[in-house]
Amino acid sequence: MTAPFRSRVAIVTPWYPSTQRPFLGAFVKAMVEATAPGEDMTVLHCDEWAGRFGPAEEAEILRAHHALLPRTLRPRPTVGGAALLHLPVPLAVGLSYATIARRHEETLRAALGGRPIDSEVVHAHVGLPGGWAALRNARPDARVFVTEHATFLDAVLEQPEARAMYDELLRRCAGVFAVGGAVRDPLVAAFPEHADKVRFIPNPVSFATTRDTPVTELRRWLFVGGLIPRKGVLRLLEAFALCRAEDPSLTLTFVGEGPLQGRLTERAAELGLSEALRFTGAVPPETALRLMREHDVLVHPSQFETFGMTVVEASAAGMPVLVTRCGGPEESLAGIEDAAGELVDVADDGESLAAGYRRLRDRFTAGMALDRARRELADRYGYEAVALAHQRAWFGETVPAATADQERADG
């Protein structure tokens, strides 16, 4: 890139879907798709490439990388008419959050040839590293905003240097958008003097497409997410075994990848469930959404979520949800819990999840208000509503009264 790019809005993010990791940052892509139309927008994807190397080797890698990076960047189109720049960030394994944020800052500066981001608005995802990198590379007159949705926020704030950096970020930025109480509450508790800068704006979800035919039976279970302990996938498998013993027609599809896939496969064989399970691996977001329209119920047994975007996406796809009260989902579905599905407490075994499925199945047979849940969620989290909230914050533009009323209702 021989000259600095210019755009009205720049998005700085550590996550964005790529060929290698099509799932990572799907919510950021959705935010771009919702807000980019009508704007001149560039996405700066600071993609972490981790490796094991010592300090001397790391210094040489960074020197060569920073020298070559400005010559290799080529914008390419992405959703909503935005342009996308991919910026690899070499990282040694085991760095602190503060050091990782500085690596993002340095990589972004090197990519821009030392010049600031030439945008009047710079919007970053997660305070560290995205917000810090954006703040340190923005024009002096730019307005810098951050969307915070990191599940690891508590860990960031536990490290003194990272906490101090977050304090500086809050002092200097124009505003922080928390996707839910699970991230807003820790920020306000840690930095009460900045509470007025932290407001709610959720992740956007597309409601443009629904299923061809409505769900008639809750037999095809679907899980979408990482196959990691926090997502509760082992507990899900145990609950599925209990329910399939009562109904052998049940199936379960795992969409995603992670270190627990081997244990899930082994345990499924022990339980005699191998033929009832399907693992798709990581798939592009559009494929995951299509699979939602082809299954009957989303089962989301996570231990902690900041928002629960997958749950809202499932409702948008016209399917009921069975989800744990793990932070974000009970906020996302507030007021329409029974219309959208069934919420259960987080537990260590599968029995409570299985009991929740039985209750949901019985209520579904008697009739549920899935269409009402879908309409209300579209009003809260649809592209138009979330885009207008961002535009109002970015540029101070007038928002229609209905949207302003919804923002007040959401927090």
C-alpha positions, -999 to +999 in steps of 0.1 A: +000+000+000+019+031-012-005+057+002-026+058+034-062+048+028-090+073+035-124+064+047-151+079+068-152+050+092-124+025+100-130-007+119-101-021+138-106-058+149-085-087+160-112-111+146-127-114+112-137-145+092-109-158+070-103-189+048-084-205+076-108-195+104-142-189+088-160-188+122-137-163+140-153-129+142-186-136+125-202-110+148-177-084+136-186-092+100-223-088+109-216-054+124-198-043+092-226-057+070-251-038+091-233-004+093-212-002+061-240+005+035-240+042+028-207+047+045-171+048+033-157+021+055-124+002+057-119-029+080-084-033+094-082-070+105-052-074+128-050-112+126-029-129+153-003-154+141+011-172+172+043-191+174+070-203+198+102-182+195+126-164+218+131-127+223+160-123+198+141-143+171+109-124+178+127-091+174+141-102+140+107-115+129+090-082+138+117-061+121+113-080+088+075-081+091+071-044+097+094-036+068+075-058+043+040-053+055+032-019+038+043-033+005+021-064+006-013-050+017-040-050-009-076-039+000-103-064-011-140-060-009-160-074+020-197-072+031-217-040+028-194-024+003-166-020+028-129-026+020-109-052+040-072-050+048-056-081+064-027-074+088-010-105+103+003-098+138+032-122+148+029-131+185+050-153+207+029-177+228+024-166+264+025-128+261+006-106+285-025-088+273-006-055+275+021-068+253-003-083+228-021-049+226+012-031+218+020-057+191-013-048+175-005-011+178+029-015+163+017-037+134-010-013+125+014+016+126+039-003+104+012-011+079+002+025+076+038+036+071+037+055+104+008+077+093-024+078+113-056+060+103-072+086+079-108+083+091-130+106+111-144+077+131-124+047+142-144+019+158-125-010+174-136-044+187-126-053+223-107-028+244-075-048+244-060-053+218-084-036+193-093-004+211-057+003+222-044-002+187-071+021+173-065+048+199-028+049+194-031+051+156-061+074+151-060+109+139-059+135+167-094+147+156-109+113+151-136+099+174-126+065+187-153+040+198-150+004+211-174-025+212-166-047+241-177-083+239-147-102+252-154-133+273-119-128+287-124-093+300-120-103+336-086-118+328-076-086+311-085-064+341-067-088+365-033-078+349-022-044+363-006-031+332-035-041+310-059-026+335-040+007+334-042+007+296-079+001+297-083+030+320-064+052+296-086+039+267-117+048+286-104+083+294-095+091+258-121+073+237-155+088+227-175+058+240-176+021+247-205-001+236-211-031+258-231-059+242-246-069+276-244-066+313-218-094+314-192-070+301-207-037+311-209-046+348-171-055+352-161-023+334-183-001+356-171-019+387-135-014+377-138+021+364-168+038+381-155+072+371-160+062+334-195+047+338-211+074+317-190+064+287-202+027+287-235+022+270-254-008+255-254-015+218-258-052+209-243-072+181-265-071+150-283-102+136-297-106+102-334-114+100-335-113+062-340-151+057-360-177+075-368-214+069-389-226+040-411-247+062-418-243+100-404-266+126-429-294+134-409-317+157-379-311+180-359-341+168-329-326+149-307-310+176-280-284+166-250-270+184-231-241+169-198-229+185-164-240+197-159-275+209-143-262+242-151-267+279-168-233+283-194-241+257-207-271+277-204-296+248-197-327+270-227-319+291-247-315+259-237-350+248-248-365+281-282-348+279-286-359+243-280-395+254-307-393+281-332-379+256-323-403+228-329-432+251-365-420+252-367-411+214-343-430+191-351-407+162-332-378+177-300-366+160-273-341+170-251-320+148-220-302+161-210-272+140-176-259+150-142-273+159-121-275+191-100-297+213-129-316+227-139-332+195-119-363+202-134-368+236-169-362+222-163-388+195-150-413+221-178-407+245-204-410+217-190-444+209-192-455+245-229-444+246-237-460+213-245-427+197-220-425+169-246-429+141-268-402+156-240-376+157-225-354+129-195-331+132-193-305+104-161-288+116-157-250+112-179-237+084-186-202+070-212-182+088-237-185+059-234-223+061-241-222+099-272-201+093-284-225+066-279-254+090-301-236+115-329-235+090-325-272+084-326-283+121-353-282+147-338-269+179-307-251+189-291-264+221-267-239+236-254-251+270-226-225+275-212-217+309-206-180+301-216-157+272-214-119+269-243-117+244-255-150+229-255-141+193-260-177+182-292-179+202-307-148+185-296-161+151-314-194+158-346-174+166-341-154+134-340-188+116-374-197+130-362-224+155-368-227+192-338-226+216-327-246+246-301-224+263-284-219+297-287-188+318-250-180+313-250-142+311-259-129+277-288-152+266-312-143+294-306-106+286-310-112+248-343-131+254-356-109+282-394-107+281-398-134+255-381-164+271-411-187+269-420-176+233-384-182+221-376-215+239-365-228+273-338-214+296-321-237+322-295-231+348-258-239+342-250-273+358-223-299+358-244-328+345-267-333+316-299-340+335-311-304+339-305-299+302-325-330+294-353-319+317-353-286+299-356-303+266-386-324+278-403-292+290-396-274+257-408-304+237-441-305+256-447-268+253-438-269+216-464-296+210-490-274+227-480-244+206-453-216+210-451-180+198-420-183+178-431-157+153-437-132+180-402-138+195-387-134+160-404-100+155-394-087+189-358-098+185-357-082+150-367-049+166-339-052+192-311-067+172-319-064+135-294-047+112-315-016+108-319-009+145-282-016+154-269+004+124-290+034+134-277+032+170-241+032+157-247+061+133-262+082+160-232+076+182-206+081+154-220+112+138-247+126+161-273+121+134-310+121+143-325+087+149-362+081+144-382+082+177-391+045+175-354+036+174-345+060+203-373+045+224-360+010+217-324+021+228-338+033+261-357+001+266-325-019+259-305-001+285 
